[in-house]
Amino acid sequence: MTIRVTIRLFGTLSLKVPDYEHKKGLIVHLPDDATPEDLLKRLQLPPSHVGLISHENQAIQRNTRLKDGMTIGLFSPVYGG
């Protein structure tokens, strides 16, 4: 069984994922026991390139089990000083 999640990419992450559309996001199909870590592997994004993962404006952990219909935001880390 699979789930369908919508991905929204922020910062420079959108440049790293082919076929990403800012207005629509990207729909990804994953196994029903998938986590954000699995999502990053599917998108071929190194974990160090993602600083924050969110759902409904709340940060979620990389081992959180994703559910069908979720919209997941992936944010680049912030650097500076």
C-alpha positions in Angstrom: 0.0 0.0 0.0 1.2 3.5 -0.7 0.5 7.0 0.6 0.5 10.3 -1.4 2.1 13.4 0.1 2.6 16.9 -1.3 6.0 18.4 -0.9 6.7 22.1 -0.7 10.4 23.1 -1.0 11.8 26.3 0.4 15.2 28.1 0.0 17.5 26.5 -2.5 16.0 23.1 -2.2 13.7 23.7 -5.2 16.8 24.0 -7.4 17.8 20.4 -6.5 14.6 18.6 -7.4 13.8 18.3 -11.1 10.2 19.0 -12.2 9.4 20.9 -8.9 6.8 23.6 -9.5 6.6 26.4 -6.8 2.9 27.0 -7.3 1.8 23.3 -7.2 4.5 21.7 -5.1 5.4 18.1 -5.9 3.3 15.0 -5.3 5.3 11.9 -4.1 4.0 8.4 -3.6 5.7 6.5 -0.7 5.2 3.2 1.2 2.6 3.5 3.9 5.3 3.3 6.7 7.4 6.1 5.2 9.1 8.8 7.2 10.6 12.1 6.2 14.0 10.3 6.0 12.5 8.1 3.3 11.2 11.1 1.6 14.6 12.8 1.5 16.1 9.6 0.0 13.3 9.5 -2.7 14.0 13.1 -3.6 17.8 12.5 -3.5 18.3 15.3 -1.0 21.2 14.8 1.5 19.9 15.2 5.1 22.5 18.0 5.6 20.7 20.1 3.0 17.4 20.1 5.0 17.3 22.2 8.2 13.6 21.9 9.0 10.7 19.6 8.1 7.2 20.7 8.8 3.5 19.7 8.5 0.7 22.2 9.2 3.2 24.9 10.3 4.7 22.6 13.0 8.1 21.1 12.9 8.2 17.3 12.7 11.0 14.8 13.4 12.8 12.9 10.7 11.4 9.6 12.1 7.7 10.7 12.1 5.5 8.4 10.2 3.9 10.2 7.3 0.2 9.8 6.5 -1.7 9.9 3.3 -2.6 13.4 2.2 0.0 15.3 4.2 1.7 18.4 2.9 5.3 18.4 4.0 7.5 21.5 3.9 11.2 21.1 3.5 13.4 24.1 4.4 17.1 24.8 3.7 19.3 25.3 6.7 20.0 28.9 7.7 23.6 30.0 7.9 25.2 33.2 8.8 26.5 35.2 11.6 
